[in-house]
Amino acid sequence: MTGWELAAVSAAGVVAGGINAVVGSGSLITFPTLVALGVDPVTANVSNTVGLVPGSFTAAYGYRPELQGQRERLLRLGLASGIGAVIGGILLLFLDPGVFEVVVIALILVACVLVLVQPRLNAWLAARRADAHPHGGAALWLGVLAAGVYGGYFGAAQGVLLIGLLGSFLDDHLQRVNAAKNVLALIVNAVAAGLFIVVADVDWQAVLGVAMGAVAGGFAGARLGRRIPAPVLRGVIVCVGIAAIVVLVYG
């Protein structure tokens, strides 16, 4: 990877780290960037997951005040995230690569739709929150498990899925839900990354580029993300997602 390519990946990592801290879907920035630079899609997904771990940590760390009092909840749901991440990572490694290239297009489309409908989703969740189960229950645990499988397999819009689940089943403020989302996403990325490092083909230059940018982006997103207009974020994510589909189909 040349110097300018590494710089491009790092820049994408900054944006992805910030978006992940605020919304989720940062992989829609870094993954297509790696693919556009010639990295094999499966290797790009693996390397992207490993590289985003430091940024996931900084995003979760930046939400420390909102995490107070959520330890028991996160221990319970974190187990579901970890189990799901292992299942999703194994599916990624052992399914035929051709299957991944087909499935990932559908996943990106679903992620883009989720990002577009997020305002209506949030309004629907706000209307339901008064009747939400105080501890989430088995339904939330299973939903977080499924989100972990998705995150271990691909991960784009994992944060949107988690916010939707947590907001549906927990009677809590959105900022605390977002803080919990960051911790669960960190668990998924870290567990899947550990699996990939042991058994998968990792492009360490790509990991370095993504990680350097994601750390800075995670800090910035946690501190300043609430000031970024949501329509701008959604527009960028959807445009990049469409670009990823074009690259995968015609690249």
Buried (B, 14 or more C-beta within 10 A) or exposed (E): BEEEBBBBBBBBBBBBBBBBBBBBBBBBBBBBBBBBBEBBBBBBBBBBBBBBBBBBBBBBBBBEEBBEEBEEBBEBBBBBBBBBBBBBBBBBBEEEEEEBBEBBBEBBBBBBBBBBBBEEBBEBBEEEBEEBEEEBEEEBBEBBBBBBBBBBBBBBBBBBBBBBBBBBBBBBEBEBBBBBBBBBBBBBBBBBBBBBBEEBEBBEBBBBBBBBBBBBBBBBBBEEBEEBEBEEBBEBBBEBBBBBBEBBEEE
